[in-house]
Amino acid sequence: MVRTADVVVIGAGAMGCSIAFHLARDGAGNVVVLDKGGICSGMTFRSGALVRLHYTNPHEARLAIRAREYFHHWEEIVGGDCGFQNTGFLFVVGPEDVEKLHANVAMLRGLGVETEILSPTEVREAQPFARIDDVGAAAYEPGSGYADPHKTTLALAEAARRYGAEFLTGCAVTAIRTAGGKVIGVDTADGPIDAGTVVVAAGPWAPKLLATAGVTLDIAPTLAEVVYFRRPQETVMGHMVYIDRAAGSYFRPADGRMTFVGAGHGGPTAGDPDHLLDGNTPGQEELARARVAARIPAYQPAVYAYGHQGVYDTSADGKAILDRAPGVEGLFIAGGFSGTGFKKSPAVGLVMAELVMGREPSIPITPFRLSRFAEGEPVRGAHEYGFIESAQLSI
Ligand SMILES: Cc1cc2nc3c(=O)[nH]c(=O)nc-3n(C[C@H](O)[C@H](O)[C@H](O)COP(=O)(O)OP(=O)(O)OC[C@H]3O[C@@H](n4cnc5c(N)ncnc54)[C@H](O)[C@@H]3O)c2cc1C
């Protein structure tokens, strides 16, 4: 029997679940979410889940600001628990980036963000275990931290269900069906579903799916590795979340007195999202340890607990694509998050639902249109930091 839906959402990661929650809550009708695995079985599960606002352009910052309001007031807005930990956040730069840091903090303060510049000595006062001789300055956000990506996604899915959305897991979409320039549904391993609206929120798998509707999404899978260490005595009571350009890493506390460290292969290294290691490739443990110990020397002898690989869905400018698919009415894309989507997922769900329902997105998303690449208008901050070879600092 052919099933029907008003809206099909492909992918039950943080994005798909957030989109479904907002669609169902705001009256989009019969919303069906399909995932070839389970809820939160893709890259969201592997995410660092840092929640911070420090961006170099106002467009991403606005999404992150709105989304952090959800993390702060999760129970009222979504319900359930997202595991948000308000540890405070430091964006650390070397002396060469101090001017840019000041400019970006000024831009963020103009958007209403509570953030301030800390001198190296102030960093040391806030985090007495930190080495500061290579620090130029740091941007501090008292209201930021990290969340639990699994709990967040399950809570969004549960909220979507409460509003009537249906989830079909273990259900792979094999093709997006179109006729006369319009979407008419999807084919799945369990049979077709008719729908006039389809939203693709399939992470690094999105290009393959969109190709079935004749749409090209130019994103590259970038392999990222993370390592968990047991926290040494010096930080046993915790530490802030760091994105540390000077040390070339990002790290945060994790459950069970652990520290999660982004090691990573920088650059456009191919990564196959269907064949990722639960574990690390040789050398990653040492790399991660060296990077975190470069900021907090007590990690030099830290005990390795475990690690895993993940894949970023990297777009040409490292920014998201939030748009209608060109040439196919009723088809929408939320992708290309380039390793920095989790923290924005509540706001992405909001604006995508608005776009799908024909409303004006409450946060401007025109900068994230797909055509910006052909138009030569990538999303760029006025004071972007340079790329660091072999570090994964987009998060
Ligand atoms: C190692 C790592 C660390 C990160 N750290 C951070 C961070 O600290 N902060 C931050 O903001 N962001 C971070 N990110 C990025 C963030 O996790 C992602 O941007 C976000 O989780 C993407 O969510 P998504 O729902 O788009 O994708 P996914 O979670 O990958 O979900 C896509 C879903 O689509 C499903 N799917 C795919 N193909 C099909 C099909 N044919 N049929 C049905 N279902 C299908 C998959 O099974 C999957 O469940 C990190 C990412 C990685 C990999």
The ligand as a MOL file (V3000), in Angstrom:
LIG
                    3D

  0  0  0     0  0            999 V3000
M  V30 BEGIN CTAB
M  V30 COUNTS 53 58 0 0 0
M  V30 BEGIN ATOM
M  V30 1 C 33.5380 14.4660 14.9870 0
M  V30 2 C 32.5400 15.5850 14.8610 0
M  V30 3 C 32.5240 16.5950 15.7990 0
M  V30 4 C 31.6080 17.6570 15.6880 0
M  V30 5 N 31.5810 18.6070 16.6500 0
M  V30 6 C 30.6550 19.6020 16.5890 0
M  V30 7 C 30.5740 20.5590 17.6360 0
M  V30 8 O 31.3210 20.5090 18.6040 0
M  V30 9 N 29.6010 21.5220 17.5530 0
M  V30 10 C 28.7710 21.6020 16.4640 0
M  V30 11 O 27.9420 22.5240 16.4130 0
M  V30 12 N 28.8320 20.7070 15.4630 0
M  V30 13 C 29.7500 19.7040 15.5080 0
M  V30 14 N 29.8130 18.7790 14.5250 0
M  V30 15 C 28.8860 18.8830 13.3860 0
M  V30 16 C 27.4980 18.3900 13.7420 0
M  V30 17 O 27.5860 17.2190 14.5070 0
M  V30 18 C 26.7090 18.1690 12.4600 0
M  V30 19 O 26.7120 19.3640 11.6880 0
M  V30 20 C 25.2670 17.7650 12.7550 0
M  V30 21 O 25.2160 16.7330 13.7110 0
M  V30 22 C 24.6110 17.3390 11.4760 0
M  V30 23 O 23.3470 16.8160 11.7600 0
M  V30 24 P 22.4730 16.2350 10.5760 0
M  V30 25 O 21.1630 15.8790 11.1600 0
M  V30 26 O 22.5240 17.1620 9.4060 0
M  V30 27 O 23.2790 14.9340 10.0740 0
M  V30 28 P 23.3370 13.4450 10.6590 0
M  V30 29 O 23.3500 13.4190 12.1290 0
M  V30 30 O 24.4580 12.7540 9.9440 0
M  V30 31 O 21.9550 12.8150 10.2230 0
M  V30 32 C 21.6940 12.4230 8.8940 0
M  V30 33 C 20.8160 11.1890 8.9500 0
M  V30 34 O 20.3980 10.8750 7.6170 0
M  V30 35 C 20.2550 9.4800 7.5600 0
M  V30 36 N 20.2750 9.0520 6.1490 0
M  V30 37 C 21.2960 9.1830 5.2840 0
M  V30 38 N 20.9660 8.6550 4.0830 0
M  V30 39 C 19.6940 8.1820 4.2050 0
M  V30 40 C 18.8020 7.5230 3.3200 0
M  V30 41 N 19.1460 7.2230 2.0560 0
M  V30 42 N 17.5840 7.1900 3.7800 0
M  V30 43 C 17.2110 7.4680 5.0630 0
M  V30 44 N 18.0340 8.0910 5.9490 0
M  V30 45 C 19.2480 8.4520 5.5200 0
M  V30 46 C 21.4490 8.9610 8.3460 0
M  V30 47 O 21.2490 7.6320 8.7870 0
M  V30 48 C 21.5390 9.9740 9.4850 0
M  V30 49 O 20.8950 9.5050 10.6630 0
M  V30 50 C 30.7030 17.6980 14.5990 0
M  V30 51 C 30.7070 16.6640 13.6560 0
M  V30 52 C 31.6070 15.6080 13.7810 0
M  V30 53 C 31.5780 14.5170 12.7620 0
M  V30 END ATOM
M  V30 BEGIN BOND
M  V30 1 1 1 2
M  V30 2 1 2 3
M  V30 3 2 2 52
M  V30 4 2 3 4
M  V30 5 1 4 5
M  V30 6 1 4 50
M  V30 7 2 5 6
M  V30 8 1 6 7
M  V30 9 1 6 13
M  V30 10 2 7 8
M  V30 11 1 7 9
M  V30 12 1 9 10
M  V30 13 2 10 11
M  V30 14 1 10 12
M  V30 15 2 12 13
M  V30 16 1 13 14
M  V30 17 1 14 15
M  V30 18 1 14 50
M  V30 19 1 15 16
M  V30 20 1 16 17
M  V30 21 1 16 18
M  V30 22 1 18 19
M  V30 23 1 18 20
M  V30 24 1 20 21
M  V30 25 1 20 22
M  V30 26 1 22 23
M  V30 27 1 23 24
M  V30 28 2 24 25
M  V30 29 1 24 26
M  V30 30 1 24 27
M  V30 31 1 27 28
M  V30 32 2 28 29
M  V30 33 1 28 30
M  V30 34 1 28 31
M  V30 35 1 31 32
M  V30 36 1 32 33
M  V30 37 1 33 34
M  V30 38 1 33 48
M  V30 39 1 34 35
M  V30 40 1 35 36
M  V30 41 1 35 46
M  V30 42 1 36 37
M  V30 43 1 36 45
M  V30 44 2 37 38
M  V30 45 1 38 39
M  V30 46 1 39 40
M  V30 47 2 39 45
M  V30 48 1 40 41
M  V30 49 2 40 42
M  V30 50 1 42 43
M  V30 51 2 43 44
M  V30 52 1 44 45
M  V30 53 1 46 47
M  V30 54 1 46 48
M  V30 55 1 48 49
M  V30 56 2 50 51
M  V30 57 1 51 52
M  V30 58 1 52 53
M  V30 END BOND
M  V30 END CTAB
M  END
